[in-house]
Amino acid sequence: MAKVVALAFCILAFATIAHCHAPEVFNVEGHVYCDPCRVKFETKLSHKIKGANLKLECSDPITRNVTYSVEGVTDSNGHYRLTVDGDHEDSICEVTLTKSPEPECSVPMAGLENARIVCTQNSGMHNDVRYASPLGFMTKESVSGCKEVLDELGLGPQDLDL
């Protein structure tokens, strides 16, 4: 019995060592939407953007040199998944919108055109997915129906920081 227990501990120890040296690969996921009311949050008039281009870049916090970069495109639901290779614990990593496929909704939202992401396995997270905040573009002008949507939410112009 003692040999079986010792063997089990050895197998677990080797599995732990093998896991520690496994290549560090994980995904960054999020979505991109159009804000037709120009309020910088999603409303019932918002929609997900298919085919939006974005990139994830990690850079050295001191030199600002790019240390890792990967590009992607949103799917039919406005969702994206970027695969990150390696550990970027000592870098600042951000997902940034680069282009909207919708000419009528192509103005990047100040403050919502990028999302900072922790790209390390040493983050205390126990899965291989990092979720980014929603990213968005907005229309040049608010569309009709926005006032009613904001009224339903109990918001008026004085409540918004536009």
C-alpha positions as CSV (number, residue, x, y, z in Angstrom):
1,M,0.0,0.0,0.0
2,A,2.8,2.4,0.8
3,K,4.4,1.7,-2.6
4,V,1.1,2.6,-4.3
5,V,0.8,5.9,-2.3
6,A,4.5,6.7,-3.1
7,L,4.0,6.0,-6.8
8,A,0.9,8.2,-6.8
9,F,2.8,11.1,-5.3
10,C,5.6,10.6,-7.8
11,I,3.2,10.7,-10.7
12,L,1.5,13.9,-9.3
13,A,4.9,15.5,-8.8
14,F,5.9,14.8,-12.4
15,A,2.6,16.0,-13.7
16,T,3.0,19.2,-11.8
17,I,6.5,19.7,-13.1
18,A,5.4,19.0,-16.7
19,H,2.5,21.5,-16.3
20,C,4.9,24.2,-15.0
21,H,7.0,23.8,-18.1
22,A,4.1,23.6,-20.6
23,P,4.0,26.3,-23.2
24,E,2.0,29.3,-22.0
25,V,-0.8,29.8,-24.4
26,F,-4.1,31.4,-23.6
27,N,-6.9,33.4,-25.3
28,V,-8.1,36.9,-25.0
29,E,-11.8,37.3,-25.7
30,G,-14.2,40.2,-26.0
31,H,-16.7,41.9,-28.3
32,V,-17.0,45.0,-30.4
33,Y,-20.2,47.0,-30.7
34,C,-21.7,50.1,-32.4
35,D,-23.1,52.8,-30.2
36,P,-25.6,54.7,-32.3
37,C,-26.6,57.0,-29.3
38,R,-23.0,58.1,-28.6
39,V,-23.4,57.5,-24.9
40,K,-20.4,55.2,-24.5
41,F,-22.3,52.2,-23.3
42,E,-24.5,49.6,-24.9
43,T,-28.2,50.2,-25.2
44,K,-31.0,48.3,-26.9
45,L,-30.2,50.3,-30.1
46,S,-26.5,49.1,-30.1
47,H,-25.5,46.2,-32.2
48,K,-22.4,44.0,-32.4
49,I,-20.0,44.7,-35.3
50,K,-19.0,41.8,-37.6
51,G,-15.6,42.1,-39.2
52,A,-14.1,44.8,-36.9
53,N,-10.3,44.7,-37.0
54,L,-8.3,44.8,-33.8
55,K,-4.9,44.0,-32.4
56,L,-3.4,43.0,-29.1
57,E,0.0,44.5,-28.4
58,C,2.3,44.1,-25.4
59,S,5.0,46.6,-24.8
60,D,7.8,47.2,-22.4
61,P,6.6,49.7,-19.7
62,I,9.9,51.6,-19.8
63,T,11.0,51.7,-23.4
64,R,7.5,51.3,-24.9
65,N,9.0,48.9,-27.5
66,V,6.4,46.3,-28.7
67,T,7.3,42.9,-27.3
68,Y,4.3,40.9,-28.7
69,S,1.6,41.6,-31.3
70,V,-1.3,39.6,-32.7
71,E,-4.2,40.8,-34.9
72,G,-7.8,39.6,-35.2
73,V,-11.2,40.2,-36.6
74,T,-14.6,39.9,-35.0
75,D,-17.0,37.1,-36.0
76,S,-20.7,37.4,-37.0
77,N,-21.6,38.1,-33.4
78,G,-19.0,40.8,-32.9
79,H,-16.9,38.4,-30.8
80,Y,-13.2,38.0,-31.1
81,R,-10.7,35.5,-29.7
82,L,-7.0,36.2,-29.9
83,T,-4.4,33.5,-29.0
84,V,-1.5,34.7,-26.9
85,D,1.7,32.8,-26.9
86,G,4.1,33.1,-24.0
87,D,4.0,34.9,-20.7
88,H,4.0,38.7,-20.9
89,E,4.0,39.5,-17.1
90,D,6.5,42.3,-17.5
91,S,4.7,44.0,-20.3
92,I,1.7,46.3,-20.7
93,C,-0.8,44.6,-23.0
94,E,-3.8,46.2,-24.6
95,V,-6.4,45.2,-27.2
96,T,-7.0,48.1,-29.6
97,L,-9.6,48.7,-32.3
98,T,-8.0,49.4,-35.7
99,K,-10.9,49.5,-38.2
100,S,-14.7,49.3,-38.4
101,P,-16.2,47.7,-41.5
102,E,-19.3,49.9,-41.0
103,P,-18.7,53.4,-42.5
104,E,-21.7,54.8,-40.6
105,C,-20.3,53.5,-37.3
106,S,-16.6,54.1,-37.5
107,V,-15.8,56.8,-34.9
108,P,-13.7,55.2,-32.1
109,M,-15.1,55.8,-28.7
110,A,-12.6,57.8,-26.5
111,G,-11.8,55.5,-23.6
112,L,-13.4,52.5,-25.2
113,E,-11.2,52.0,-28.2
114,N,-8.8,49.8,-26.2
115,A,-8.8,47.5,-23.2
116,R,-5.8,46.6,-21.0
117,I,-5.3,42.9,-20.4
118,V,-3.2,40.9,-18.0
119,C,-1.3,38.5,-20.2
120,T,0.5,36.2,-17.7
121,Q,-0.2,32.8,-16.3
122,N,0.9,34.2,-12.9
123,S,-2.2,36.4,-12.5
124,G,-4.0,34.1,-10.0
125,M,-6.5,33.2,-12.8
126,H,-7.1,29.5,-13.1
127,N,-8.2,29.3,-16.7
128,D,-6.8,30.0,-20.1
129,V,-9.1,32.8,-21.1
130,R,-8.8,36.5,-20.3
131,Y,-11.9,38.6,-20.9
132,A,-11.5,42.2,-22.3
133,S,-13.9,45.0,-21.7
134,P,-16.3,45.7,-24.6
135,L,-14.8,47.8,-27.3
136,G,-16.8,50.2,-29.4
137,F,-17.3,52.5,-32.3
138,M,-20.0,55.1,-32.5
139,T,-21.9,56.9,-35.2
140,K,-21.0,60.5,-36.2
141,E,-24.5,61.6,-35.0
142,S,-27.0,60.1,-32.6
143,V,-29.8,58.2,-34.4
144,S,-33.5,58.7,-33.8
145,G,-34.9,56.8,-30.9
146,C,-32.0,57.5,-28.5
147,K,-33.8,60.1,-26.4
148,E,-36.6,57.5,-25.8
149,V,-34.0,54.8,-24.9
150,L,-32.3,57.1,-22.4
151,D,-35.6,58.2,-21.0
152,E,-36.5,54.5,-20.4
153,L,-33.2,54.2,-18.5
154,G,-34.0,57.2,-16.4
155,L,-31.1,59.2,-17.9
156,G,-31.0,62.7,-19.2
157,P,-28.3,64.8,-20.8
158,Q,-27.2,66.0,-17.3
159,D,-26.4,62.4,-16.3
160,L,-24.1,61.8,-19.2
161,D,-20.5,62.9,-19.5
162,L,-20.5,63.8,-23.2
